[in-house]
Amino acid sequence: MFSIFKGWLGEKATQFGMWLKLDAKTYKRFHNLIVSTRNGTTQIDHVLLSRFGIFVIETKNYNGWIFGSENQKSWSQVLYGTKHAFQNPLHQNYRHTKALAEHLKVDPRQVHSVVFFIGDAELKTNLPTNVMTSGLSDYIKQFDRVVFSDVELTRLEQQLSKLHSASLSTKEHVSNLKERYSSNTTCPKCGSPLVKRIAKRGPQAGDGFLGCSGFPNCKYIKKK
């Protein structure tokens, strides 16, 4: 099973190399990084390191029409008349950029989130410019202000190379995800403590549940 995954990953990395026509000396590429966080791990599809910043690229292989907005919890895919909801990839990639910035000890403003749909998808609603179906290299080339010195760049490249070599296996990563979402004390989304709450309205009024103490910034809830 793991060999199949490695083959799939190699294919994706090859495709990524074709999409991204950037100078390999200027933009260092790292794929399939698994970064430790305060409450588990998070897996990052692709990272580009350059003197102009770090780019964290979340790839989505979807066909059909894509509907969503920057702040919606879920987006929708419509394909052959069938509607499918999926997690807002901007929210998903926010966790990735935050974890990587903390791991590398860099200013989060120097870590840029990019969502790239690699399938035959069409974006049907207005979305931020960092969500795209084409033009990935052109978007990245817009960042032309130097933010990392040569010394910093060398340090970051060494750290990312070490992180890639030490990344957890897929099985361990999945195990960490299951453990994180089964916790009754820590929010799996942001790492804040979970607190006991009582529903005040709606069909579940009076029922108890666990909610993130970071509300309203994080709205995760878990039924008891």
Secondary structure, 3 states (H helix, E strand, C coil): CHHHHHHHHHHHHHHHHHHCCCCCCCCEEEEEEEEEECCEEEEEEEEEEECCEEEEEEEECCCEEEECCCCCCEEEEEECCEEEEEECHHHHHHHHHHHHHHHHCCCHHHEEEEEEECCCEEECCCCCCCEECCCHHHHHHCCCCCCCCHHHHHHHHHHHHHHHHCCCCHHHHHHHHHHHHHCCCECCCCCCEEEEEECCCCCCCCCEEEEECCCCCCCCEEEC
